[in-house]
Amino acid sequence: QVCPSMSLLLPVFGAAAAAAAATDWPSCITRDSDVRTPQPLYTDVRPFIHHPDQFRYREVTYYTTGPIGMYLRQSPSELGEVVENVQEGSQAWFAGVRAGWMITAINGKPFRTGERLQDVVKDFDQAKSKTASMVVKFDVRSYMDCANSDCTRSDRFPTDFVEACADACSQVPSCEWWVFGMQDRDNTCWLRSQGNGFVSSPGVAVGPRSCVPAPVGGSGEAFPLCTVRNGDLRAGDPLVTDVRSFIDHPDEVRHRVVEFTSSGYVGMVLREEPHDLGEVVSDVVPGSQAATAVVRPGWIITEVDGKPFRSGERLLDVVADFGKAKADSPTLTVKFDVRTSLDCKDADCTRSDKFPASSEVVCASACAATESCAWWSLGKEEEDSMCWLRTSGSRLKFSEGSLSGSRGCAPPQGWRWSLVGLAVLAGVAVYFRQPVYQRLIRLTKVLSTKGGVKASEPSKVLELGKLMEWGLEDEDPEESDKLLEKRRR
């Protein structure tokens, strides 16, 4: 609870209630108060938490010769095994491990949903028998951030901004009130389904569902001043189009290769209807090879042992391919497309209203190049920066960090070539500011790679030592031109 034990009840018809009834931000916020007799609203708050990995996770190295000293809770979390207590004087105690931390991986092997406590103990024993040390990865934030360490069902989450708290309440069905204050030195947001008046609580802010900041309109007509800051349109009118030309993932990002042993259980459940690119993984069996390799639902199988997916194949054909590959060799190599299901709506980039974009420049340019696109919006979705294309600007709402703009709010056409031209001019300027001696060394290397003498044989390219004997001064433009003319000939 945020409220102090000596809270004073305030009349509902007082100044606090009048402030809460206001609709304009921030006058709708009630300061130094909390909701009286609140009803917690438990929901999945993970989309509202934005911790970098270096804050959320910590790795601890244990040596297998001494006692580790961690007592684990009987029932695991969705994210991993929960440390219930730490033995004083043990390795865990000296490493600063705390009750509530969650084990997410042991020696790189991730926690599997559905594992029992004895399975984790077995993983520890196997790791200790194989190496002199083992690395355990912990989630050190969830037990502080969420109720009962479960961020999938919590009435609170950490945030530094009251705007983000109000925005979260507006996105969650049944949320009627939001409360923003401090808990254990962290700024925290609480979501409430109902309340009955207010109580005094210094330093706490509270507001109704309708108390949400408005997006900040553009400060000018030209890009990027025309962008609407903290404006989000992902709930707006979608424009479904072919977005493949806007996506540019290198192969190592888009694909992942996993090697399975033929003798073991692969453990992938495939969707009945295939994707145009391949068979879609609909589920992964806990404890299987696929679960150990962290295969995810939505991944698309594009190759089995180098044999590409054929459009029109049935599920039985793919199962037969797996069976034949397992019979032919001790291992089975499967290539997955791991990005398409994340990048596009329904994993179909030929008909999608969204795609991954690195900046507002890319998103705005895509809208300007797409017929019928009236508005664009850039924001976060599962840690990815995504662009949404919209047919109108209706349902524009506040979302911390998002950007939106109309079709006309875009960089001028040819901006990419303008940047390239500026880069070339800058390079030329830097080049001609160098001494003639260094310029000729660079020029000689460039020319030699075009099919002439090897750059590794400088004596055959040019006796650079003679340059200084020619007595040419770098400050003399006529002599520089003569020297360059000699090199050209």
C-alpha positions as CSV (number, residue, x, y, z in Angstrom):
1,Q,0.0,0.0,0.0
2,V,1.1,3.5,-0.7
3,C,-1.0,5.1,2.0
4,P,0.6,5.9,5.4
5,S,-1.1,4.3,8.5
6,M,-2.2,7.7,9.8
7,S,-4.1,8.7,6.7
8,L,-6.8,11.3,7.0
9,L,-10.0,10.8,5.2
10,L,-11.0,13.6,2.8
11,P,-14.6,14.3,1.8
12,V,-15.4,13.2,-1.7
13,F,-17.0,16.5,-2.5
14,G,-13.8,18.4,-1.5
15,A,-11.1,20.0,-3.7
16,A,-9.5,16.6,-4.4
17,A,-12.7,15.2,-6.0
18,A,-13.1,18.4,-8.0
19,A,-9.6,18.1,-9.4
20,A,-10.2,14.4,-10.3
21,A,-13.4,15.4,-12.2
22,A,-11.4,17.7,-14.5
23,T,-10.6,16.4,-17.9
24,D,-7.6,18.6,-18.8
25,W,-4.1,17.3,-18.2
26,P,-2.5,17.8,-15.7
27,S,-5.3,19.6,-13.8
28,C,-7.2,16.3,-13.6
29,I,-4.5,14.8,-11.3
30,T,-5.2,14.8,-7.6
31,R,-1.9,15.4,-5.7
32,D,-0.9,14.0,-2.3
33,S,-3.8,11.6,-2.2
34,D,-4.7,8.0,-2.9
35,V,-7.9,6.1,-3.6
36,R,-9.7,5.0,-0.5
37,T,-10.6,1.3,-0.3
38,P,-9.0,0.5,-3.7
39,Q,-9.7,-2.7,-5.6
40,P,-6.5,-4.0,-7.2
41,L,-6.7,-4.7,-10.9
42,Y,-4.4,-7.7,-11.8
43,T,-3.3,-7.8,-15.4
44,D,-0.3,-8.4,-17.6
45,V,1.9,-5.4,-17.0
46,R,5.0,-6.6,-19.0
47,P,4.3,-4.2,-22.0
48,F,4.6,-1.3,-19.6
49,I,8.0,-2.3,-18.2
50,H,11.1,-1.1,-20.0
51,H,14.3,-2.3,-18.2
52,P,17.5,-2.7,-20.2
53,D,19.1,-6.2,-19.8
54,Q,21.9,-4.9,-17.7
55,F,19.4,-3.8,-15.0
56,R,17.0,-6.7,-15.3
57,Y,19.5,-9.6,-15.3
58,R,22.6,-10.6,-13.4
59,E,24.9,-13.5,-13.9
60,V,26.7,-15.2,-11.0
61,T,29.5,-17.8,-11.3
62,Y,29.5,-20.6,-8.8
63,Y,32.3,-23.1,-8.2
64,T,31.2,-26.7,-8.1
65,T,33.4,-27.6,-5.1
66,G,31.5,-25.6,-2.5
67,P,27.9,-25.3,-1.3
68,I,25.8,-23.0,-3.5
69,G,23.3,-22.2,-0.7
70,M,20.1,-21.3,-2.4
71,Y,16.7,-22.6,-1.3
72,L,14.2,-22.6,-4.1
73,R,10.4,-22.1,-3.9
74,Q,8.3,-25.2,-4.6
75,S,6.2,-23.5,-7.3
76,P,8.2,-21.8,-10.0
77,S,7.3,-18.5,-11.8
78,E,6.5,-18.3,-15.5
79,L,10.0,-16.8,-15.9
80,G,12.0,-19.3,-13.8
81,E,12.7,-20.8,-10.4
82,V,12.4,-18.4,-7.5
83,V,15.0,-18.2,-4.7
84,E,13.1,-18.4,-1.4
85,N,16.1,-18.0,0.9
86,V,19.9,-17.8,0.9
87,Q,22.1,-19.7,3.3
88,E,24.5,-17.4,5.3
89,G,28.1,-18.0,4.4
90,S,27.4,-19.8,1.2
91,Q,28.6,-18.8,-2.3
92,A,25.1,-17.4,-3.1
93,W,25.3,-15.3,0.1
94,F,28.7,-13.8,-0.7
95,A,27.6,-13.2,-4.3
96,G,24.7,-11.0,-3.0
97,V,21.9,-13.3,-4.2
98,R,18.6,-12.2,-2.7
99,A,15.3,-13.9,-1.9
100,G,12.9,-13.3,-4.8
101,W,15.6,-13.5,-7.6
102,M,14.6,-15.9,-10.4
103,I,16.9,-18.4,-12.1
104,T,16.3,-18.0,-15.8
105,A,19.3,-20.0,-17.2
106,I,22.0,-22.4,-16.0
107,N,25.2,-22.5,-18.1
108,G,23.3,-21.0,-21.0
109,K,20.4,-23.5,-20.7
110,P,17.2,-21.5,-20.3
111,F,14.5,-22.3,-17.8
112,R,11.6,-24.3,-19.5
113,T,8.0,-23.6,-18.6
114,G,6.5,-26.7,-16.9
115,E,9.8,-27.7,-15.3
116,R,9.5,-29.1,-11.8
117,L,11.8,-28.3,-8.9
118,Q,13.6,-31.7,-9.1
119,D,14.3,-31.0,-12.8
120,V,16.1,-27.8,-11.9
121,V,18.1,-29.6,-9.2
122,K,19.0,-32.2,-11.8
123,D,20.2,-29.4,-14.1
124,F,22.4,-28.1,-11.3
125,D,23.9,-31.5,-10.6
126,Q,24.7,-32.1,-14.2
127,A,26.4,-28.7,-14.6
128,K,28.4,-29.3,-11.5
129,S,29.6,-32.8,-12.7
130,K,30.7,-31.4,-16.1
131,T,32.7,-28.3,-15.2
132,A,34.6,-26.7,-12.4
133,S,32.3,-23.7,-12.4
134,M,28.8,-22.9,-13.6
135,V,27.1,-19.6,-14.5
136,V,23.6,-18.9,-13.3
137,K,21.5,-16.1,-14.8
138,F,19.0,-14.4,-12.6
139,D,16.1,-12.0,-13.2
140,V,16.7,-9.6,-10.3
141,R,13.9,-7.1,-11.0
142,S,10.6,-9.0,-11.4
143,Y,10.2,-9.7,-7.6
144,M,10.5,-5.9,-7.0
145,D,8.5,-4.8,-10.0
146,C,5.4,-6.9,-9.8
147,A,3.0,-8.5,-7.3
148,N,4.2,-11.9,-6.1
149,S,7.0,-11.7,-8.7
150,D,4.5,-12.4,-11.4
151,C,4.4,-9.6,-14.0
152,T,1.8,-11.5,-16.0
153,R,-0.7,-10.9,-13.2
154,S,0.2,-7.8,-11.3
155,D,-1.6,-4.6,-10.1
156,R,1.7,-2.6,-10.2
157,F,4.7,-1.9,-12.3
158,P,7.8,0.4,-12.1
159,T,7.8,3.7,-14.1
160,D,9.5,7.0,-13.7
161,F,6.8,9.0,-15.4
162,V,3.2,9.8,-14.2
163,E,2.3,10.1,-17.9
164,A,3.2,6.4,-18.5
165,C,1.1,5.4,-15.5
166,A,-2.0,7.2,-16.8
167,D,-1.4,5.8,-20.3
168,A,-1.3,2.3,-18.9
169,C,-4.6,2.6,-17.2
170,S,-6.2,3.9,-20.4
171,Q,-5.0,0.8,-22.2
172,V,-6.2,-1.8,-19.6
173,P,-9.9,-2.8,-19.7
174,S,-11.7,-2.3,-16.3
175,C,-9.0,0.1,-15.0
176,E,-10.9,3.1,-13.5
177,W,-8.1,4.7,-11.4
178,W,-4.3,4.9,-11.5
179,V,-2.0,5.8,-8.6
180,F,1.6,7.0,-9.0
181,G,4.0,7.0,-6.0
182,M,7.1,5.5,-4.4
183,Q,7.6,1.9,-3.2
184,D,11.0,0.7,-1.9
185,R,12.6,3.8,-3.4
186,D,11.2,2.9,-6.9
187,N,8.6,5.1,-8.7
188,T,5.7,2.7,-9.1
189,C,2.3,2.7,-10.8
190,W,-0.7,1.0,-9.3
191,L,-3.9,0.1,-11.3
192,R,-7.3,0.1,-9.6
193,S,-10.6,-1.3,-10.8
194,Q,-12.6,1.0,-8.4
195,G,-12.2,3.3,-5.4
196,N,-14.3,5.1,-2.9
197,G,-13.2,8.7,-2.4
198,F,-9.6,9.7,-1.4
199,V,-7.3,9.5,1.6
200,S,-4.3,11.8,2.2
201,S,-1.0,10.3,1.0
202,P,1.9,12.8,0.7
203,G,3.9,12.5,-2.5
204,V,1.3,10.3,-4.3
205,A,-0.6,11.3,-7.4
206,V,-4.0,9.7,-8.5
207,G,-6.2,10.1,-11.5
208,P,-9.3,8.6,-13.1
209,R,-9.1,6.6,-16.4
210,S,-10.0,9.7,-18.4
211,C,-7.1,11.6,-16.9
212,V,-4.6,11.0,-19.7
213,P,-2.1,13.4,-21.3
214,A,-2.7,14.5,-24.8
215,P,-0.1,14.0,-27.6
216,V,2.0,17.1,-28.2
217,G,1.4,18.5,-31.7
218,G,4.2,19.4,-34.1
219,S,5.9,22.8,-33.6
220,G,6.4,23.4,-37.3
221,E,5.4,22.4,-40.8
222,A,8.7,20.9,-42.0
223,F,10.0,17.5,-41.0
224,P,10.8,16.6,-38.2
225,L,9.2,19.5,-36.4
226,C,5.8,18.4,-37.7
227,T,5.8,15.1,-35.8
228,V,3.4,14.6,-33.0
229,R,5.4,13.6,-29.9
230,N,4.0,10.9,-27.6
231,G,1.3,10.3,-30.2
232,D,0.3,6.7,-30.9
233,L,-2.0,5.4,-33.8
234,R,-1.6,1.6,-33.5
235,A,-5.3,1.4,-32.6
236,G,-6.2,3.5,-35.6
237,D,-7.5,2.6,-39.0
238,P,-5.0,0.1,-40.6
239,L,-3.7,0.4,-44.1
240,V,-2.9,-3.2,-45.2
241,T,-0.2,-3.3,-47.9
242,D,2.9,-5.0,-49.1
243,V,5.6,-3.9,-46.7
244,R,8.5,-6.2,-47.8
245,S,10.3,-3.4,-49.6
246,F,10.6,-1.5,-46.3
247,I,12.2,-4.4,-44.4
248,D,15.9,-4.9,-44.6
249,H,17.1,-7.6,-42.2
250,P,20.6,-9.2,-42.7
251,D,20.4,-13.0,-43.1
252,E,22.0,-13.5,-39.6
253,V,19.1,-11.5,-38.0
254,R,16.3,-13.0,-40.0
255,H,17.3,-16.7,-39.9
256,R,18.5,-19.1,-37.3
257,V,19.8,-22.6,-37.8
258,V,19.2,-25.3,-35.1
259,E,20.7,-28.7,-35.0
260,F,18.7,-31.6,-33.6
261,T,19.9,-35.1,-32.8
262,S,18.1,-37.8,-34.8
263,S,17.7,-40.1,-31.7
264,G,16.0,-37.5,-29.5
265,Y,12.5,-36.0,-29.4
266,V,12.4,-32.8,-31.5
267,G,9.2,-31.6,-29.9
268,M,7.7,-29.0,-32.4
269,V,4.0,-28.8,-33.0
270,L,3.3,-27.5,-36.5
271,R,0.3,-25.5,-37.7
272,E,-2.1,-27.3,-40.0
273,E,-1.9,-24.5,-42.7
274,P,1.6,-23.6,-43.8
275,H,2.9,-20.1,-44.5
276,D,4.1,-19.1,-47.9
277,L,7.6,-19.2,-46.6
278,G,7.4,-22.5,-44.8
279,E,5.8,-24.5,-42.0
280,V,4.9,-22.5,-38.9
281,V,5.7,-23.7,-35.3
282,S,2.5,-23.4,-33.3
283,D,3.8,-24.8,-30.1
284,V,6.9,-26.3,-28.4
285,V,6.8,-29.4,-26.1
286,P,8.4,-28.7,-22.7
287,G,11.5,-30.7,-22.1
288,S,12.1,-31.4,-25.8
289,Q,15.1,-30.5,-28.0
290,A,13.2,-27.6,-29.5
291,A,12.5,-26.2,-26.0
292,T,16.1,-26.6,-25.0
293,A,17.1,-24.7,-28.2
294,V,14.6,-21.9,-27.3
295,V,12.5,-22.4,-30.5
296,R,9.5,-20.1,-30.3
297,P,5.9,-20.4,-31.6
298,G,5.6,-18.4,-34.8
299,W,9.0,-19.4,-36.2
300,I,8.8,-20.6,-39.7
301,I,10.7,-23.7,-41.0
302,T,12.3,-22.8,-44.3
303,E,14.7,-25.7,-44.7
304,V,15.3,-29.2,-43.4
305,D,18.9,-30.5,-43.9
306,G,19.4,-28.0,-46.8
307,K,16.1,-29.0,-48.5
308,P,14.0,-25.8,-48.9
309,F,10.3,-25.7,-48.2
310,R,8.2,-26.1,-51.4
311,S,5.1,-24.0,-51.8
312,G,2.1,-26.3,-51.8
313,E,3.6,-28.9,-49.4
314,R,1.2,-30.5,-46.9
315,L,2.0,-31.0,-43.2
316,L,2.4,-34.8,-43.9
317,D,5.1,-34.0,-46.5
318,V,7.1,-32.0,-44.0
319,V,6.7,-34.7,-41.4
320,A,8.0,-37.2,-44.0
321,D,11.0,-34.9,-44.7
322,F,11.8,-34.9,-41.0
323,G,11.6,-38.7,-40.8
324,K,13.8,-39.2,-43.8
325,A,16.4,-36.7,-42.5
326,K,16.5,-38.4,-39.1
327,A,17.0,-41.8,-40.7
328,D,19.8,-40.6,-43.0
329,S,22.1,-39.0,-40.4
330,P,22.7,-38.7,-36.7
331,T,21.8,-35.0,-36.7
332,L,19.1,-32.9,-38.3
333,T,19.7,-29.3,-39.3
334,V,16.6,-27.0,-39.5
335,K,16.7,-23.4,-40.7
336,F,14.1,-21.0,-39.3
337,D,12.8,-17.6,-40.3
338,V,12.6,-16.0,-36.8
339,R,11.6,-12.5,-37.8
340,T,8.5,-12.6,-40.1
341,S,6.1,-13.5,-37.4
342,L,7.3,-10.5,-35.4
343,D,7.7,-8.1,-38.2
344,C,4.3,-8.3,-39.9
345,K,0.7,-8.8,-39.1
346,D,-0.3,-12.5,-39.1
347,A,3.3,-13.2,-40.3
348,D,2.2,-12.0,-43.8
349,C,4.4,-9.2,-45.0
350,T,2.5,-9.0,-48.3
351,R,-0.6,-7.9,-46.4
352,S,0.5,-6.0,-43.3
353,D,-0.2,-2.6,-41.6
354,K,3.2,-2.6,-39.8
355,F,6.9,-3.4,-40.2
356,P,10.1,-2.8,-38.2
357,A,11.6,0.6,-38.6
358,S,14.8,2.0,-37.1
359,S,13.6,5.7,-37.1
360,E,10.8,8.1,-37.8
361,V,12.6,9.0,-41.0
362,V,12.1,5.4,-42.3
363,C,8.5,5.3,-41.1
364,A,7.5,8.6,-42.5
365,S,9.2,7.9,-45.9
366,A,7.3,4.6,-46.2
367,C,4.0,6.4,-45.6
368,A,4.9,9.0,-48.2
369,A,5.7,6.3,-50.7
370,T,2.6,4.2,-50.1
371,E,-0.7,5.0,-51.8
372,S,-3.7,5.7,-49.5
373,C,-1.4,6.2,-46.5
374,A,-2.6,9.2,-44.6
375,W,-0.8,8.9,-41.2
376,W,2.2,7.0,-39.8
377,S,3.1,6.1,-36.2
378,L,6.4,4.8,-34.7
379,G,6.6,3.0,-31.4
380,K,7.7,0.0,-29.4
381,E,6.3,-3.5,-29.7
382,E,8.0,-6.3,-27.8
383,E,11.3,-4.4,-27.7
384,D,11.2,-3.8,-31.4
385,S,10.8,-0.3,-33.0
386,M,7.8,-0.7,-35.3
387,C,6.0,1.5,-37.9
388,W,2.3,1.5,-38.4
389,L,0.6,2.8,-41.5
390,R,-2.9,4.3,-41.2
391,T,-5.6,5.6,-43.5
392,S,-6.5,8.4,-41.1
393,G,-5.4,10.2,-37.9
394,S,-8.4,9.1,-35.9
395,R,-7.9,7.5,-32.5
396,L,-4.6,9.3,-31.9
397,K,-3.8,8.8,-28.2
398,F,-0.9,9.4,-25.8
399,S,1.9,6.9,-25.6
400,E,5.2,7.7,-23.9
401,G,8.0,7.8,-26.5
402,S,5.8,7.2,-29.6
403,L,5.9,9.5,-32.7
404,S,3.2,10.1,-35.3
405,G,2.7,12.3,-38.3
406,S,0.6,12.9,-41.4
407,R,1.5,11.9,-44.9
408,G,2.9,15.3,-45.5
409,C,5.1,15.1,-42.4
410,A,8.0,13.3,-44.1
411,P,11.6,14.1,-45.2
412,P,11.9,15.5,-48.7
413,Q,12.2,13.0,-51.5
414,G,15.7,12.0,-52.3
415,W,16.9,12.6,-48.7
416,R,19.0,9.4,-48.8
417,W,20.9,10.7,-51.9
418,S,21.3,14.0,-50.1
419,L,22.9,12.3,-47.2
420,V,25.2,10.3,-49.5
421,G,26.2,13.4,-51.3
422,L,27.0,15.2,-48.1
423,A,29.1,12.2,-47.0
424,V,31.0,12.2,-50.3
425,L,31.7,15.9,-50.1
426,A,32.9,15.5,-46.5
427,G,35.2,12.7,-47.5
428,V,36.6,14.8,-50.4
429,A,37.2,17.7,-48.1
430,V,39.1,15.5,-45.6
431,Y,41.1,13.9,-48.4
432,F,42.4,17.1,-49.8
433,R,43.3,18.5,-46.4
434,Q,45.8,15.7,-46.1
435,P,49.5,16.1,-47.2
436,V,50.2,15.2,-50.8
437,Y,52.5,12.3,-49.6
438,Q,49.6,10.7,-47.7
439,R,47.1,11.3,-50.5
440,L,49.3,9.4,-53.0
441,I,49.7,6.5,-50.6
442,R,45.9,6.2,-50.4
443,L,45.5,6.8,-54.2
444,T,48.2,4.2,-55.0
445,K,46.4,1.6,-52.8
446,V,43.0,2.3,-54.5
447,L,44.4,2.1,-58.0
448,S,46.4,-1.1,-57.3
449,T,43.2,-2.9,-56.2
450,K,41.6,-2.3,-59.6
451,G,43.7,-5.0,-61.3
452,G,47.2,-3.6,-61.5
453,V,50.2,-4.2,-59.3
454,K,49.7,-5.8,-55.9
455,A,49.5,-3.4,-53.0
456,S,51.8,-5.6,-51.1
457,E,54.6,-4.8,-53.5
458,P,55.1,-1.0,-53.0
459,S,58.4,-1.0,-54.8
460,K,56.6,-2.0,-58.0
461,V,53.8,0.5,-57.5
462,L,55.8,3.6,-56.6
463,E,59.0,4.4,-54.9
464,L,57.4,6.6,-52.3
465,G,60.7,7.6,-50.9
466,K,61.5,9.6,-54.0
467,L,58.5,11.9,-53.4
468,M,60.4,13.8,-50.8
469,E,63.5,14.0,-53.2
470,W,61.3,15.8,-55.7
471,G,61.2,18.6,-53.2
472,L,57.5,19.3,-53.6
473,E,55.8,21.3,-50.9
474,D,52.2,20.4,-49.8
475,E,51.3,24.0,-49.6
476,D,52.2,24.6,-53.3
477,P,49.0,23.9,-55.3
478,E,50.9,23.9,-58.7
479,E,53.4,21.3,-57.5
480,S,50.6,19.2,-56.1
481,D,48.8,19.2,-59.4
482,K,52.0,18.3,-61.2
483,L,52.6,15.4,-58.9
484,L,49.1,14.1,-59.3
485,E,49.4,14.4,-63.1
486,K,52.6,12.3,-63.0
487,R,50.8,9.6,-60.9
488,R,47.9,9.6,-63.4
489,R,50.3,9.0,-66.3
